[in-house]
Amino acid sequence: MQARDILSLTPAGLYCPLADVHIDPLRPVPRALITHGHSDHARAGHGAVLATAETLAIMAARYGEGFCGTAQAVRYGEAVTLGPVRVTFLPAGHVLGSAQILIEAGGLRIVVSGDYKRASDPTCAPFEPVRCDVFITEATFGLPVFRHPDAAGEIDKLLHSLTLFPERAHLLGAYPLGKAQRLVALLRQRGYDRPVYLHGAMERLMQLYGELGIALGDLRKVEPGGRESLGGAVVLCPPGALQDLWARRFPDPVAAFASGWMRVRARARQRGVELPLVVSDHAGWDELCATIRETGAGEVWVTHGEEEALVHWCTREGLAARPLNMLGYGDDEAEAEAVAEEAVAEPSA
């Protein structure tokens, strides 16, 4: 048996015919394995969903309790048998509840990474390398230019700016699921114990993290009439809100944006970002390469991102590699917009 007998590429995404199940399907399917709760991987409308309890809770919070026909929660390390296939979910370190999926069949071990990072994150279980024959890896930041710095140092830049400009509100653009919670946790680790203020689009998922046991300290929603009094405060908002009329009522706001894309200074300038913070929830180039080596895989499939560069690196390392060229994954900005649209609209004035 070969890997392509176990997993194939269909219009709905990766499909395992032996178990009749899709992984992170792009459209509603009868049975789905979901790696994590971001909207490009976790969609509503499937017949049955198998995922971690945290991912199921995130999907329910975003889509409503009836987001699928039936839902089954699985623990990290727990093996589930689907016909002749054994499936195991293992920590991916991307966001709360995120998982790699190990598929075992016909004597082969295939790992689907989903999105992952190797950096420390107080809000989710750390990534665990898994030995396998075939590794299917993301490549969001699959170019050598993307070498992420230590996140604590980036948080220190924010704290330094607060010291330099105590009269200015610091609006911190962040993706609402995973990144926003990690930033608050990192601020707390660096000793920041003041309230962190939230745009309305951030509130629901922040509350859910608290319900799932992730303590983030004093969080307060920005009230429509209270923005003028928030000089010197940290205010979390979706990235798109930085350029919205909503942001203009804060006292001389500093526009900050935390993302791996802030490594590209042109992106920061295009967005009008005064304080770019390079904080990523995806593996950078060095981490992608190191992880492939750690898996011991002889074959690598590369998906959603800068696929060709990583395929070229794998080939130079003597590994069989191919790009999957799957569309519909890896758009963090679309994820942020989706959460913002789900929230109650914020008053502009």
C-alpha positions in Angstrom: 0.0 0.0 0.0 1.2 3.5 -0.9 0.4 6.9 0.7 -1.8 7.8 -2.3 -4.0 4.7 -1.6 -4.6 6.1 1.9 -5.0 9.8 1.2 -6.1 11.5 -2.0 -6.8 15.0 -3.1 -10.5 15.8 -4.0 -12.4 19.0 -4.7 -13.4 19.0 -1.0 -9.8 18.5 0.2 -7.8 15.6 1.5 -9.8 12.4 1.6 -9.2 9.0 3.1 -11.3 6.5 1.1 -10.5 3.6 3.5 -12.2 5.4 6.3 -14.6 7.5 4.1 -13.5 10.6 5.9 -12.2 14.1 4.8 -9.6 16.2 6.7 -10.5 19.9 7.1 -12.8 19.7 4.1 -13.6 22.9 2.1 -17.3 22.0 1.7 -19.9 20.0 3.7 -19.1 16.3 3.7 -20.6 13.2 5.4 -17.6 12.8 7.8 -14.8 15.1 8.7 -11.7 15.2 10.9 -11.0 18.9 11.9 -7.5 20.0 12.9 -8.4 23.3 14.5 -11.1 26.0 14.8 -9.9 28.6 12.2 -12.6 29.1 9.5 -10.4 28.0 6.6 -10.1 24.6 8.3 -13.3 24.3 10.3 -16.5 24.8 8.3 -20.1 24.2 9.3 -22.5 21.7 7.7 -20.7 18.4 7.9 -22.6 15.3 8.8 -20.2 14.1 11.5 -17.1 15.8 13.0 -14.3 14.3 15.0 -12.0 16.9 16.7 -10.7 17.9 20.1 -13.2 19.1 22.6 -11.7 22.7 22.4 -12.1 22.8 18.6 -15.7 21.6 18.9 -16.4 24.3 21.4 -14.8 26.9 19.1 -16.9 25.7 16.2 -20.1 25.8 18.4 -19.3 29.3 19.5 -18.8 30.5 16.0 -21.5 28.6 14.1 -24.0 27.6 16.7 -24.6 24.3 18.5 -26.1 22.8 15.3 -22.9 23.3 13.2 -22.8 19.6 12.3 -25.0 16.5 12.5 -23.0 14.7 15.2 -19.8 15.7 17.0 -17.3 13.4 18.7 -14.5 14.8 21.0 -11.2 13.1 21.0 -8.3 13.6 23.5 -4.7 14.1 22.5 -3.0 10.7 22.1 -6.3 8.8 21.9 -6.5 6.4 19.0 -9.9 6.1 17.1 -10.5 3.2 14.7 -12.3 4.0 11.5 -12.6 0.8 9.5 -9.1 -0.4 8.6 -7.6 3.0 9.6 -6.4 4.2 13.0 -6.5 7.9 13.6 -4.8 9.8 16.5 -4.9 13.5 17.3 -1.6 15.1 18.6 -0.8 18.7 19.7 0.0 21.1 16.9 0.8 24.2 19.1 -1.1 26.5 16.7 -4.2 27.6 18.8 -6.2 26.1 21.7 -7.3 22.6 20.7 -5.2 22.4 17.5 -4.0 19.0 16.4 -1.9 17.1 14.0 -3.7 14.0 12.7 -1.8 10.7 12.5 -3.3 8.2 10.1 -2.1 4.6 10.3 -3.1 2.0 7.7 -1.4 -0.8 5.7 1.8 -0.4 7.8 2.2 3.3 6.8 2.1 6.3 9.2 1.0 9.6 7.6 0.8 12.8 9.6 -1.3 15.7 8.5 0.1 18.7 10.4 -2.7 21.2 10.0 -1.4 24.6 11.0 1.4 24.5 13.6 4.1 26.5 15.3 7.1 25.5 17.5 7.3 28.7 19.6 6.1 28.7 23.2 2.5 29.6 23.7 0.9 29.8 27.2 -2.6 29.3 25.7 -2.3 25.9 24.0 -0.5 22.6 24.2 3.0 22.6 22.6 3.7 20.9 19.3 4.9 17.3 19.5 7.0 15.9 16.6 5.6 12.6 15.4 7.7 10.0 13.6 6.1 9.0 10.3 6.6 7.8 6.8 4.8 10.7 5.1 4.5 14.2 6.5 1.9 16.6 5.1 3.1 20.1 6.2 1.7 23.6 5.9 4.0 26.2 4.4 2.4 29.5 5.2 5.8 31.0 5.9 7.8 28.7 3.7 10.5 31.1 2.5 13.9 31.6 4.1 13.1 35.3 4.7 10.5 34.2 7.4 12.6 33.6 10.5 10.4 34.6 13.4 12.0 36.4 16.4 11.3 35.6 20.0 7.8 36.7 20.8 8.7 38.1 24.2 11.1 40.6 22.6 8.2 41.8 20.3 6.0 42.2 23.4 8.8 44.2 25.0 8.6 46.6 22.0 4.9 47.2 22.8 5.7 47.8 26.5 8.5 50.2 25.6 6.1 52.1 23.3 3.6 52.4 26.2 6.4 53.9 28.3 7.4 56.3 25.6 3.8 57.4 24.8 1.7 57.0 28.0 -0.9 59.4 26.6 -1.6 57.5 23.4 -3.9 54.5 23.1 -2.2 51.5 21.6 -4.5 49.7 19.2 -3.2 46.1 18.7 -4.4 44.4 15.6 -4.6 40.7 16.0 -6.4 37.7 14.6 -9.3 37.0 17.0 -8.8 33.3 17.5 -5.4 32.2 18.9 -3.3 35.3 18.3 -5.3 37.7 20.4 -5.3 35.3 23.4 -1.6 34.5 23.1 -0.8 38.2 23.0 -2.7 38.8 26.3 -1.0 35.8 27.9 2.5 37.1 26.8 1.7 40.6 28.1 0.8 39.0 31.5 4.0 37.0 31.4 6.0 40.2 30.9 4.4 41.7 34.0 1.6 43.8 32.4 -1.3 43.6 34.9 -3.5 46.5 33.7 -6.8 45.9 32.0 -6.7 45.0 28.3 -9.6 46.4 26.3 -11.4 44.6 23.6 -13.1 45.5 20.3 -16.5 43.8 20.3 -15.4 41.3 17.7 -12.8 39.9 20.1 -15.1 39.4 23.1 -16.8 36.1 22.4 -13.7 34.0 21.8 -11.8 35.7 24.7 -14.7 34.6 26.9 -14.6 31.1 25.5 -10.9 30.7 26.3 -11.7 31.7 29.9 -14.4 29.1 30.0 -12.0 26.5 28.7 -9.5 27.3 31.5 -7.2 29.8 30.0 -6.8 32.7 32.5 -6.1 36.0 30.7 -6.6 38.6 33.5 -8.7 41.7 33.5 -10.4 42.1 30.1 -12.9 44.9 29.3 -15.0 45.7 26.3 -14.5 49.1 24.8 -17.7 51.0 25.3 -18.8 53.3 22.4 -18.6 56.5 24.5 -15.4 55.6 26.4 -12.7 55.6 23.8 -11.5 59.1 24.5 -10.4 58.1 28.0 -8.2 55.2 27.0 -4.9 57.0 26.6 -2.1 54.6 27.6 -4.3 51.5 27.3 -3.8 48.4 25.2 -6.8 47.8 23.0 -7.1 44.5 21.0 -9.0 44.7 17.7 -9.2 42.8 14.4 -6.6 44.0 11.9 -9.2 45.7 9.7 -10.4 47.9 12.5 -7.1 49.7 12.6 -8.1 51.7 9.5 -11.7 51.9 10.4 -13.6 55.0 11.7 -13.9 53.1 14.9 -10.2 53.7 15.6 -10.2 57.4 15.2 -12.0 58.3 18.5 -9.1 57.0 20.6 -6.5 59.5 21.9 -3.7 59.8 19.3 -3.7 56.1 18.7 -0.6 54.0 18.0 -1.5 51.4 15.3 0.2 48.1 16.1 -0.2 44.8 14.3 1.1 41.4 15.5 1.6 39.0 12.7 4.3 36.9 11.0 3.6 39.1 7.9 5.0 42.1 9.7 8.4 40.7 8.7 7.6 42.3 5.4 7.9 46.0 6.1 6.0 46.9 3.0 2.9 45.3 4.4 3.2 47.3 7.5 3.5 50.5 5.5 0.6 49.6 3.3 -1.6 49.1 6.4 -0.4 52.3 8.1 1.0 50.3 11.0 3.3 52.4 13.2 4.4 49.5 15.5 4.8 46.2 13.6 5.2 43.2 15.9 6.5 40.0 14.3 4.5 37.4 16.3 3.4 34.4 14.3 1.3 31.4 15.1 2.8 29.5 12.2 6.2 27.8 11.9 8.9 29.9 10.2 11.3 28.6 7.7 13.9 27.2 10.1 11.1 25.5 12.1 9.5 24.0 9.0 12.8 22.5 8.0 13.7 21.3 11.5 10.2 19.7 11.9 10.5 17.8 8.7 13.8 16.4 9.8 12.4 15.4 13.2 9.5 13.4 11.7 12.0 11.2 9.9 9.6 11.1 6.9 11.0 10.0 3.6 8.1 11.7 1.7 6.7 15.2 2.3 3.6 16.7 0.9 3.5 20.5 1.1 0.3 22.6 1.3 -1.3 26.0 1.7 1.6 28.5 1.5 4.9 28.9 -0.2 4.9 25.3 -1.4 7.6 25.3 -4.1 10.4 26.7 -2.0 9.9 24.0 0.7 9.5 21.3 -1.9 12.9 22.4 -3.4 14.5 22.2 0.0 13.1 18.7 0.6 14.4 17.6 -2.7 17.9 18.9 -1.9 17.7 16.9 1.3 17.1 13.7 -0.6 13.4 13.5 0.3 10.5 12.8 -2.1 8.3 15.9 -2.0 5.4 17.4 -3.9 3.2 20.4 -3.6 -0.6 19.8 -3.2 -1.6 23.2 -4.6 -4.7 23.2 -2.5 -6.7 26.4 -2.6 -8.9 27.8 0.2 -6.5 27.5 3.2 -4.1 29.7 5.0 -5.7 33.1 4.8 -5.4 34.6 8.3 -6.8 37.9 7.2 -10.0 36.3 5.9 -10.2 34.5 9.2 -10.1 37.8 11.0 -12.7 39.3 8.8 -15.0 36.3 9.3 -14.9 36.7 13.0 -15.5 40.4 12.8 -18.5 39.8 10.6 -19.9 37.3 13.1 -19.7 39.8 15.9 -22.3 42.5 16.6 -21.3 45.5 14.6 -19.4 48.2 16.5 -20.7 51.7 16.4 -18.4 53.8 14.1 -18.9 57.2 15.7 
